[in-house]
């Protein structure tokens, strides 16, 4: 897999979410305590886009379609109705450039 430059570290607000594209897949970047994490931007329950709501509680993102919650660091389901975790991506930062393995 290749590293793909997707953003500048300043493009992702602390405690926020930025939608990017990785090989045609919608990916959500999160900045938590200065560290950037990447997951699929699509909820595994009803396939809603997570960036539409941008509801984040610490390291948990909530899908406002039906209330599913996911840990942005691991992709794990925190609160149903989703039962499948979000896909996660390896992230690296070089200088101010954010790369995702894709």
ABEGO torsion letter per residue (X at the ends): XBBBBABBAAABBBGBBBBBBBGGBBBBBBBBGGBBBBBBABBAAAGBBAAAAGBBBEABBBBAAAGBBBBAAAGBBABOABABBBBBBBBBBBEABBBBBX
